Amino acid sequence: MSTAISFEHVSKTFAVDGREFEALRDVNLSVERGDVYGIVGYSGAGKSTLLRTVNALERPTSGRVVVDGRDVTALNGRDLSAVRQRIGMIFQQFNLLQSRNVYQNVAYPLKLAGLPKAEILDRVEELLEFVGLSDKALQYPRRLSGGQKQRVGIARALASRPDILISDEATSALDPQTTGEVLDLLRRVNREYGVTILLVTHEMDVVRSIANKVAVMQDGEVVEHGTVYDVFANPTHPTSRRFVSSVVAHEAPASALARIRTVHTGRLVRIHVGDRESNDPFLSRIARTHGVDFNVVYGGVSELQSRLFGTLTVELLGADVDVDAAIRDLAEVAEVAELSGPRELEAVDA
């Protein structure tokens, strides 16, 4: 695949009350054509600022942003306008024109581009049918639900047939059911129109639902990035682990482990379960081999993009020499860590 968007050593500094604030720090990312790429972070992480550099609504202090092979940080005037026409944008608060009906809102960018009325009519009708709002063409935004407003926003963003769609917290103002409907629509946009989607969100469930790749940001920096499966299955940065744990409760926090120890007196191990090609019941097999009993006391396994991942906290019961041998064999087939005491518990919860 070719690269649709490339962030190359992008930094951005703002002056706030006479002091400098670094919103972005040396960001390097590549978004391939056809990706649905999620950028996740808490408030103030810099994700929206990064998104706005794609269409030069924000100019980096240093570094460059390359879109479809063109350095947008070096463009102005007509050249920049031409690139922006290939980038659609949807917003958290919809940004619809309240004095215009649904048809007029979707038609607005096409009128600005000077397209003939007949062509505008055909395109708007096509898009309203695509987003399921053909019957709302003459209604005004005040008569629409939040989900319907966002569908209008998506239709408007697609009006100029963009190659890239950028989404700034587009589902944050929606209820869970409507969020799911909007995400389903964005999947269709990606699949049927071949549009590359770059979205920022603080909702990890949105990333899990729609994205194939993700970058985690903190304090203006990308602290982790990769496929959604890899980041969910094996997050390496504390911020990533907090985000993943907000939607996947596989790993026991220290408070839960402390309670578990009041009931289970055996040795506790944490076993990371990745996608496996065989159905080998390795835990029960190894326990039998060494005469060790086991209890699964916490954790779970989830499916993501047709692959399994999870973490199990397991109590092993038996003579120390037998448990030691069982742990060694487990380490041959899975990622295993013994939770041996308070220090270990603190490390797990960090």
C-alpha positions as CSV (number, residue, x, y, z in Angstrom):
1,M,0.0,0.0,0.0
2,S,1.1,3.6,-0.6
3,T,1.1,6.2,2.1
4,A,-1.8,8.6,2.3
5,I,-0.6,10.7,5.2
6,S,2.9,11.0,6.7
7,F,3.7,13.0,9.8
8,E,7.5,13.6,9.8
9,H,9.0,15.0,13.0
10,V,6.0,17.2,13.6
11,S,6.1,19.6,16.5
12,K,3.8,22.4,17.5
13,T,4.3,25.1,20.1
14,F,1.6,27.6,21.2
15,A,2.2,30.8,23.2
16,V,-0.2,30.8,26.2
17,D,-0.2,33.7,28.6
18,G,3.3,34.6,27.6
19,R,4.6,31.1,28.0
20,E,5.2,28.4,25.4
21,F,3.2,25.2,25.4
22,E,4.3,22.2,23.4
23,A,1.1,20.6,21.9
24,L,3.0,18.2,19.7
25,R,6.5,16.8,20.1
26,D,8.4,15.1,17.3
27,V,5.4,13.1,16.0
28,N,6.3,10.5,13.3
29,L,3.4,8.4,11.9
30,S,2.4,6.9,8.5
31,V,-1.2,6.3,7.5
32,E,-1.5,3.9,4.5
33,R,-4.2,4.2,1.8
34,G,-7.3,2.4,2.9
35,D,-6.5,2.5,6.7
36,V,-8.9,3.3,9.3
37,Y,-6.4,4.8,11.7
38,G,-7.4,5.8,15.2
39,I,-5.5,8.3,17.3
40,V,-6.5,8.0,21.0
41,G,-5.5,10.0,24.0
42,Y,-6.9,11.8,27.0
43,S,-7.8,15.5,26.9
44,G,-4.8,17.7,26.2
45,A,-2.8,14.8,24.6
46,G,-2.5,16.7,21.3
47,K,-4.6,14.4,19.1
48,S,-6.9,17.1,17.7
49,T,-4.0,19.5,17.1
50,L,-2.3,16.7,15.1
51,L,-5.5,16.0,13.1
52,R,-5.8,19.7,12.2
53,T,-2.3,19.7,10.7
54,V,-3.5,17.3,7.9
55,N,-5.4,20.1,6.2
56,A,-3.2,22.8,7.5
57,L,-5.8,24.3,9.9
58,E,-2.8,24.2,12.2
59,R,0.7,24.7,10.9
60,P,3.5,22.7,12.6
61,T,6.2,24.8,14.3
62,S,8.7,22.2,12.8
63,G,8.5,19.1,10.7
64,R,6.1,18.5,7.9
65,V,2.9,16.7,7.0
66,V,2.8,15.0,3.6
67,V,-0.7,14.2,2.1
68,D,-0.8,12.2,-1.1
69,G,2.8,13.1,-1.8
70,R,2.4,16.8,-1.2
71,D,3.9,18.7,1.7
72,V,0.8,20.6,3.0
73,T,3.0,22.6,5.4
74,A,4.5,24.3,2.4
75,L,1.3,25.1,0.5
76,N,-0.8,28.2,0.4
77,G,-3.6,29.7,-1.8
78,R,-5.0,27.6,-4.6
79,D,-2.5,24.8,-4.1
80,L,-3.7,24.3,-0.5
81,S,-7.3,24.6,-1.5
82,A,-6.9,21.9,-4.0
83,V,-5.5,19.5,-1.4
84,R,-8.2,20.4,1.1
85,Q,-10.9,19.5,-1.5
86,R,-9.5,15.9,-1.3
87,I,-9.9,15.9,2.5
88,G,-13.3,15.6,4.2
89,M,-13.8,16.5,7.8
90,I,-16.5,15.6,10.3
91,F,-16.9,17.2,13.8
92,Q,-18.1,16.4,17.3
93,Q,-20.7,19.1,17.2
94,F,-21.7,18.5,13.5
95,N,-21.0,22.1,12.4
96,L,-24.2,22.3,10.2
97,L,-25.6,25.5,8.8
98,Q,-28.8,26.0,10.9
99,S,-30.4,28.3,8.3
100,R,-30.1,25.6,5.6
101,N,-32.0,22.4,5.2
102,V,-30.3,19.0,4.8
103,Y,-30.1,19.2,1.1
104,Q,-28.5,22.6,1.2
105,N,-26.0,21.6,3.9
106,V,-24.7,18.7,1.8
107,A,-24.8,20.8,-1.4
108,Y,-22.9,23.7,0.1
109,P,-19.3,22.6,-0.7
110,L,-20.4,21.6,-4.2
111,K,-21.8,25.1,-4.8
112,L,-18.6,26.7,-3.5
113,A,-16.7,24.5,-6.0
114,G,-18.9,25.9,-8.8
115,L,-20.4,22.6,-9.9
116,P,-23.5,22.7,-12.2
117,K,-26.9,22.4,-10.5
118,A,-27.7,19.1,-12.2
119,E,-24.5,17.6,-11.0
120,I,-25.0,18.9,-7.5
121,L,-28.5,17.4,-7.5
122,D,-27.3,14.0,-8.5
123,R,-24.5,14.0,-6.0
124,V,-26.6,15.1,-3.1
125,E,-29.3,12.6,-3.8
126,E,-26.7,9.8,-4.0
127,L,-25.2,10.8,-0.7
128,L,-28.5,11.2,1.1
129,E,-29.5,7.7,0.0
130,F,-26.1,6.4,1.1
131,V,-26.4,7.8,4.6
132,G,-30.1,6.9,4.8
133,L,-31.6,10.4,4.9
134,S,-33.3,10.7,1.6
135,D,-36.6,11.4,3.4
136,K,-35.0,14.3,5.4
137,A,-33.7,16.4,2.5
138,L,-36.0,19.3,3.2
139,Q,-35.8,19.3,7.0
140,Y,-33.6,21.7,9.0
141,P,-31.0,20.6,11.5
142,R,-33.1,21.6,14.5
143,R,-35.6,18.9,13.6
144,L,-32.9,16.1,13.4
145,S,-31.6,13.8,16.1
146,G,-27.9,13.8,17.0
147,G,-27.3,10.7,14.9
148,Q,-29.1,12.2,11.9
149,K,-27.1,15.4,12.2
150,Q,-23.9,13.4,12.1
151,R,-25.1,11.5,9.0
152,V,-25.6,14.9,7.3
153,G,-22.1,15.9,8.4
154,I,-20.7,12.7,6.9
155,A,-22.6,13.2,3.6
156,R,-21.3,16.8,3.4
157,A,-17.8,15.6,4.1
158,L,-18.1,13.1,1.2
159,A,-19.6,15.6,-1.2
160,S,-16.4,16.5,-3.0
161,R,-15.4,12.8,-3.3
162,P,-12.4,13.0,-0.9
163,D,-9.6,10.5,-0.7
164,I,-9.2,11.1,3.0
165,L,-11.8,11.6,5.8
166,I,-10.7,13.1,9.1
167,S,-12.9,12.7,12.1
168,D,-12.6,14.8,15.3
169,E,-14.4,13.1,18.1
170,A,-17.3,12.5,15.8
171,T,-19.2,10.1,18.1
172,S,-18.5,11.7,21.5
173,A,-21.8,13.6,21.6
174,L,-23.8,10.4,20.7
175,D,-25.4,7.7,22.7
176,P,-24.0,4.1,22.4
177,Q,-26.6,2.9,20.0
178,T,-26.2,5.9,17.7
179,T,-22.5,5.7,18.0
180,G,-22.6,2.1,16.7
181,E,-24.8,3.2,13.7
182,V,-22.4,6.0,12.8
183,L,-19.4,3.7,13.0
184,D,-21.2,1.2,10.8
185,L,-21.7,4.0,8.3
186,L,-18.0,5.0,8.4
187,R,-17.1,1.3,7.8
188,R,-19.2,1.5,4.6
189,V,-17.4,4.7,3.6
190,N,-14.1,3.0,4.0
191,R,-15.1,-0.2,2.3
192,E,-17.4,1.0,-0.5
193,Y,-15.7,4.4,-1.4
194,G,-12.1,3.3,-0.5
195,V,-11.7,6.4,1.7
196,T,-8.8,6.5,4.1
197,I,-10.1,7.5,7.6
198,L,-8.1,9.2,10.3
199,L,-10.0,9.6,13.5
200,V,-9.2,11.0,16.9
201,T,-11.1,9.9,20.0
202,H,-10.8,9.3,23.7
203,E,-13.0,6.2,23.4
204,M,-11.0,3.1,23.1
205,D,-14.2,1.1,22.3
206,V,-14.5,3.2,19.1
207,V,-10.9,2.2,18.1
208,R,-11.6,-1.4,18.8
209,S,-14.8,-1.3,16.8
210,I,-13.6,0.4,13.6
211,A,-9.9,0.9,13.3
212,N,-7.2,-1.4,11.9
213,K,-4.3,0.7,13.3
214,V,-4.0,3.0,16.4
215,A,-1.6,5.5,17.9
216,V,-1.7,6.4,21.6
217,M,-0.8,9.9,22.5
218,Q,0.2,11.5,25.8
219,D,1.5,15.1,26.4
220,G,2.0,15.7,22.6
221,E,3.9,12.6,21.9
222,V,3.0,9.2,20.3
223,V,3.9,6.7,23.1
224,E,2.7,3.6,21.2
225,H,1.4,2.7,17.8
226,G,0.7,-0.4,15.7
227,T,-2.1,-2.6,14.6
228,V,-5.2,-2.5,16.9
229,Y,-4.8,-6.2,17.7
230,D,-1.1,-5.8,18.8
231,V,-1.9,-2.7,21.0
232,F,-4.9,-4.4,22.6
233,A,-3.3,-7.8,23.0
234,N,0.0,-6.5,24.3
235,P,0.0,-2.8,25.3
236,T,3.5,-1.7,26.4
237,H,3.0,1.8,27.7
238,P,1.1,2.6,30.9
239,T,-1.2,5.0,29.1
240,S,-2.0,2.3,26.5
241,R,-2.7,-0.2,29.2
242,R,-5.1,2.2,31.0
243,F,-7.0,2.7,27.7
244,V,-7.2,-1.0,27.0
245,S,-8.2,-1.9,30.5
246,S,-11.1,0.6,30.1
247,V,-12.8,-1.7,27.6
248,V,-11.1,-5.1,28.2
249,A,-10.9,-6.1,31.9
250,H,-8.4,-9.0,31.5
251,E,-5.7,-8.0,33.9
252,A,-6.3,-7.9,37.6
253,P,-5.3,-4.6,39.3
254,A,-3.4,-4.7,42.5
255,S,-6.5,-4.1,44.6
256,A,-8.2,-7.2,43.1
257,L,-5.1,-9.3,43.5
258,A,-4.9,-8.3,47.2
259,R,-8.5,-9.6,47.7
260,I,-7.7,-12.7,45.7
261,R,-4.8,-13.5,48.0
262,T,-7.1,-13.5,51.0
263,V,-8.9,-16.5,49.5
264,H,-6.3,-18.3,47.3
265,T,-3.1,-19.2,49.1
266,G,-1.3,-20.9,46.1
267,R,1.2,-19.3,43.8
268,L,-0.3,-16.8,41.4
269,V,0.9,-16.5,37.8
270,R,-0.3,-14.2,35.0
271,I,-0.6,-15.9,31.6
272,H,-0.9,-13.9,28.4
273,V,-3.0,-15.7,25.9
274,G,-2.3,-14.8,22.3
275,D,-3.9,-16.0,19.0
276,R,-3.0,-19.7,18.7
277,E,-3.0,-21.9,15.6
278,S,-3.6,-25.1,17.6
279,N,-6.2,-25.9,20.2
280,D,-3.6,-27.3,22.6
281,P,-5.1,-27.3,26.2
282,F,-1.6,-26.3,27.5
283,L,-2.7,-25.2,30.9
284,S,-4.4,-28.4,31.9
285,R,-1.9,-30.6,30.1
286,I,1.1,-29.0,31.9
287,A,-0.7,-29.1,35.3
288,R,-1.4,-32.8,34.9
289,T,2.2,-33.5,33.8
290,H,3.6,-32.0,37.0
291,G,0.9,-33.1,39.4
292,V,-0.2,-29.5,40.0
293,D,-3.7,-28.2,40.5
294,F,-4.8,-24.9,39.1
295,N,-7.6,-22.3,39.5
296,V,-8.3,-19.5,37.1
297,V,-9.0,-16.6,39.5
298,Y,-9.2,-13.6,37.2
299,G,-9.1,-12.6,33.6
300,G,-10.7,-13.4,30.3
301,V,-10.2,-13.9,26.5
302,S,-11.6,-11.6,23.8
303,E,-11.9,-11.7,20.1
304,L,-10.6,-8.8,17.9
305,Q,-10.5,-8.8,14.1
306,S,-11.1,-12.6,14.2
307,R,-8.1,-13.2,16.5
308,L,-8.1,-14.1,20.2
309,F,-6.2,-12.4,23.0
310,G,-6.4,-12.2,26.8
311,T,-4.8,-12.5,30.2
312,L,-5.5,-15.1,32.9
313,T,-4.5,-14.9,36.5
314,V,-4.0,-18.5,37.7
315,E,-3.4,-20.0,41.1
316,L,-1.1,-23.0,41.0
317,L,-1.2,-25.5,43.9
318,G,1.4,-28.1,44.7
319,A,4.9,-28.6,45.9
320,D,7.2,-25.7,45.0
321,V,9.4,-27.9,42.9
322,D,6.4,-29.1,40.9
323,V,5.0,-25.6,40.5
324,D,8.5,-24.3,39.4
325,A,8.6,-27.0,36.7
326,A,5.0,-26.2,35.6
327,I,5.9,-22.5,35.3
328,R,9.0,-23.3,33.2
329,D,6.9,-25.4,30.8
330,L,4.2,-22.7,30.6
331,A,6.8,-20.2,29.7
332,E,7.6,-22.4,26.6
333,V,4.2,-21.9,25.1
334,A,2.9,-18.6,26.6
335,E,4.0,-15.3,28.2
336,V,4.1,-16.0,31.9
337,A,4.9,-13.9,35.0
338,E,4.7,-15.0,38.6
339,L,3.0,-12.5,40.9
340,S,5.1,-13.2,43.9
341,G,4.4,-10.4,46.3
342,P,3.5,-6.7,47.0
343,R,6.3,-5.4,44.8
344,E,5.2,-7.5,41.9
345,L,1.6,-6.4,42.4
346,E,2.6,-2.7,42.3
347,A,4.5,-3.3,39.0
348,V,1.4,-5.0,37.5
349,D,-0.8,-2.1,38.5
350,A,1.6,0.6,37.2
